[in-house]
Amino acid sequence: MTPKLPFWNKPLSSTDSSVSEEVNTAPSFGIAGPPIDHRHPFYFGFLATTGGVLAITMLKALASASQVFVLIIVSLFFAAGLNPAVEFFRRRGLKRSIAVLVVVVLVLFFGAVFSAVVIPPAISQVGSLYRNAPTLLGDLKSNQFINDLNNHYGVIDSLQAKFQSGINNGQFVVGAFGGVLGVGKAVISGAFAFFTITILTLYFLISLPDITAAAYRLVPASRRERVSKLSDAIIIRIGGFVGGQIAVAFIASMLALILALSLGLPYPAAIAFLIFVCGSIPLVGHLLGVTAISLIALSKSPTDAAISFIAYALYIQIENYVITPRIMRRSVSVPGLVTILAALIGVSLLGFVGGLLAVPIAAAILLIIDEVVLPRADAS
């Protein structure tokens, strides 16, 4: 059988008399052998090893870029959360670009007010508390039980010495962040993350309809309508979660304002604003809030600090098991038990990001179960 010639060795036209006849004679490379046996152990081992190496390489690449993925996920979450506000202005006749601009201006205004109202008093209170820490620790010795512990173990004396040394040297803040380089690294890293999330959120918020439309085109046409409706419902639930979390944070800020006014704490409005921001962060934020209000109250007296801590801790339990489940059940359609479990699991797995995404992910999973899994199970 004459071997098939490749295209570059096919005979030329007979009209081309300038080409020698030797060019038309193709060399023989032999007969092709049988195909590779896919069942051979060597082939299977090579294929499995190659797949394992590629998988490990991809996992390492994803791990090294995990911080970038976290920023992208948080930005998408914020964009989906702010989308209901954009749609609100769009229904009033504004274009999407103008609606996004209005929402961004409102968010920036809120951030500027927060910075102006909360940050200066907070810095002042923390500095005052740090300067008065040796005196406050000395006042604790008036308690007989604490004085006996100090006489045996020297806890109060050692803390007084450390605070006094930090005040004299002026190196408390620098030392807390691991030196001058640590302070610079923390500031640069925080600023980079903030600006990255802000820019990505703005971009995703403007392009959210185009992004979702492009993603839906990847779905087969027979299922595109159903997938798009489910995805839109998930985005709406994320927006509902953000609105519900704002409502929860507002309740916490009102409690903090009442508590600060009742105890006569300094800067009650700043305290309420600070608790509102901390309460917007699921679960983890209240740890910051109870710490802040306890430290501010401690600058006044240890008794006020104890009252503030106990009152806020009791409110956290009421919020976690009563207020939040009810609000989330109405805004996100997630049962109270699922809200608590999802938040606890999310925080334990991914920390702040997990607590932020836990309830919306739980809402999405429940929606898919209700609309896809259960109907198929009933029809089978």
N, C-alpha and C positions, 0 to 999 in steps of 0.2 A: 504493500500500500504506500502510495506516495505521500510523504509527510506534508502537512499544511504549512505553507510558507508564511512568515510574518510579513506585515505590510511593507516593511522597508526592503525586503528581499524578493518581492514579487517581480516577475519579468516586466521589463519596460516595453513600450509600444514598438512595433517593428518599424515605425516610421522614423525612429531616432537612430540613424545609422552611425552616429558618432560614438555610441556606447558599445563596448566590446561584448561579444557573446559570453565571455567568462562571467560577467556580472549576473547573467541570468541563471547561472548554475549555483543553487543554494547548497551550502554545506549541510551534511546530515549530523544532527546532534543526538542521534539515538532514539529509542522508543521510550515514551514516558512510562515510569514504573507504576505500581499500584498505589492507590491513595493511602495516606497515613491511617493506621489502625487507631481509632479513637479509644478503643478499649485497652490499649497497651498501657502498662503501669507507668512507663516513662512519660507518655503524653499526659496522662491524668495528673501525675505529680508536678510536671512543669506547669500545667494550666492552673492547678490549685495554688502552687507557690506564687505564680505571677499575680493571681487574683488577691492572695493574701498581702503581698507587697503593695499592690495598688490600694487596697483597703486601708492598710496601716498608714501609707503616705497621705491619703485623703483625710484620715482622721487627725493626723498630726497637723495638716494644713488648716483644717477646720478649728482645731484647738488653738493654734497660734493666732487665728483671726477671730476668736470667740468674742473678744471685746467689741470688734466692729459689728458682728452679728447682733450683739446685745443692743448696741446703739440703734441699729436699723429696726429691730423689733420694737424697742421703746418708742422710736419715732413713728412707726406705723400705728402703734397703739394710741399715741397722742393724736395722730391725724384722724383716726377713726373716732376717737372720743370727741374731738372738736367738730367733726363733720355735722352733727345735728345742729350746732349753732350756725354753721355756714348755711345749711338748708333752711333754717329759720329765716335768715335774711334774704335768701333766694326767693322764698315764698312771698316776701314783701316786695318783689320786683327788682332786686339787685342782681347784677351779673355775678357769676361765681367768683371771678377775680376780685370784684369790689367787696363781695361778702367775705372772702378770705382776708382781705385787707382790714376790714372792720373788726373781725374776730382777732386777728393778730394784734391790732392796736389796743383792743380791750385787754388782751392777755399781757401785753407789755406794760400797759397802764397799771394793771394789778400788781405786776412785779415791781414796778417803780414805787408804788405806794407801800408795798410790803418792805422794800429796802429802806425807804425813808422813815417808816413808822417803827419798824421792829429792830433793824440792825443797830442803829445808834444806842437805843436803850439797852439792848442785849449786851453790846460790848461794854457799856458803862456798868451794868449790873454784874457781869462776869468779873470785870476788873475790881469792882468794889468788893465782891464776895471773896476774891482771891486775896485782896489786901487785908480783909477782916477775918480771914480764915484762922490765923493763930489766936485771935481773941475769942472767936466762936468756939474753937476747940478747947480753949482754957475754961470757958463757961461750962463746958460739959463736965468738968471735974467737980462741979458742985453736986452732981448726982453721986450718992454714996457708992452705988453698984459700979458705975463707970470709973469712979476714982479708985476703987479697989482693983479693978482690972488694970488700970494704968499703973498702979503701984507694983503689981506683979509682973506685968508684961511690957510696960512702957509704951503702949500704943499711941496714946495722946501726945506724949512727949516727942516721940519720933516723928509724928505727923507735923507737929508744931515746928520742929527743927527743919524739916524739909520745906515747908511753906515759907518760913522765914528766910532760909537760904535762897530759895527761888526769888523772893521779893528783893533781897539784897543784890543778887547777881543779875536779875532781869532776864534770865534765860529760860523761863518756864515755857513760853510758847515755842521757842526754838527747840528746846529739848523734847517737848511733847511730839514734835513731828520728825525727830531724828536728826536734828541739826539744820544748818542753813540750807544745805542741798535738799533735805527732806521737805522743808517748807516750800522751796521753789518748785520741786517736782509735784507736790500736792496741788499748788496753785495752778501750774501749767496744765496738769492732767484734768483738773476740774473745769478749767476754762475751755479746754479743747472739747471735752465731752459735752459741755453746755452748748457751745456754738454749733457743734456737729448735730446734736439733737434738734436744735432750733432750725437750722437750715434744712435738714432732712424732713422735719415735720412740716415746714412751710411748703416744700416741694411736693411731698405726698398729699398734703391737703389740697393743693391746687390741682394736682394730676390724679386725684383718687378716682374719678369716673373713667378716665382714660386707662388707668392701671387695671381697674376691675374689668373693663371691657376687653382689654388685651388678654387678661387671664382667662376670661370666659371663652374666648375664641379657641383656646387650646383644648377645650372640652368638646367631645363629639356632638354634632348638631342635634342628635336625637335626645341628648340629656342636657343640652346647654340651658334651656329655659328653667328646668328644675334646679340645676346647680346654681344658676345666677340668683334665683329667688331665695334659696337657702343661704347663699353667701351674703346677699343684701340683708337678710334677717339677722345674720351673725354680726354684721357691721352695726346694725341698729341696736343690737343688744350691748355692744361695746359702748356705744354712745349713752345708752341707758345706765350702764354701770358707772360711767364717769359722772353723770348727773346724780345718781344715787349716792356716790361717794362724796360729792360736794354737799349734799344734804346732810349726810352723817357728820362731815367736818364742821358744818355750820352749827349743828346741835352741840358738838363738843366745844366750839368756841364760845357759845352762849353760856355754857356751864362754867367755863374758865373765867369769863367776864364776871359772872355772879360770884364765883368763889373769890376772885381777886378783890372785888369791891367789898365783900363781907369781911375779909381779913385785913383790908386796908393795905394791900400790896401796892408797890409802886408800879406805874405804867400799866394800868389794867387794860387799856385799849391795845397796847402792844402785845400783852400776854394773850388776849383773845385772838388777835391776828396771827400770832405765832402758832397757837393751838389749831387754828383753822388750817394753816399750811401743813402742820404735822399730821392732823387728822385726815388730810386728803391722801396720805400714804397708808394703804391697808396694813393693819397689825403693827408693822415696824414703826410707823410714824408716831404712835402713842408712846413708845419707849422714849423717843426724843422729847415728846411733849411733857410727860410726867417728870423727866429729868430737868427740863428747863424751868417748869413752874416750881418744882421743889427747891432748886438752887436759888431762884429769885426770892422765894419765901424764906429760905435759910439766911439770906442777907438781912432779913428783918428780925427773925428769932427762930430757934430750933422748934418751938411749939407750932408756929405757923407752918414750918416746913413739914412737920409730921402730919398736921391736919390736911395740908394740900396733897401730900403724897397719898394718904389713905382715901380722901375723897375722890381724887382722880383715878386711883386704882379701882375703887368700887365702880366708878362710871365706866371704866374700860370693860369690866365684866358685863355690865348691863348692856353696853353697846354691842359687844361681841355676840351675846347670846339672845338679845331681845331686839334692839334697834336695827342693827345691820341686817339680820335675817329678814325682818319684815319689809324693810325698804328694798332690799335686793329681790325679794320675792315679787314685789310689784313692778320694779323697773327692769329687771333682767329675767324674771320668771324662773328663778332658781330657788329651790326649797332651802329653808334655814339651815338644816343639817348639812346639806351639800355645800353651802356657802362657807360654813365653819371648817369643814374638812378640806375643801379646796384651798382655802387660805392657809391653813396650817401646813398642808403638803407643799404648796407652792413656796412658802417661805423657807421650809426646811430643805428644799431642793435647790432653789435659785436665789434665795435671799430676797432682796428688795424687788428685783425683777419678777421673781416667782410670785410674790405677794401681789404685785401689780397686775399680773396676767392670769392669776389662778381663777378668779371668778368668771371673767369673760370666756376663758377656755372651757370651764365647766358648763357655762351657758350654751356654748357652741356644741359641746358633746351631747348635752341633753336634747338640744334641738335636732341633731342628726339622729339620735336614738328614737325620738318621737316620730320623726318624719320618714325615716329610711329603715331602721332596724326593726322596729315593732310592726310596721305594716307588712314587711316581708315575712316576719315570723308568723303573723296572723294568717297570711295568705298561703303559707306552706302546709 
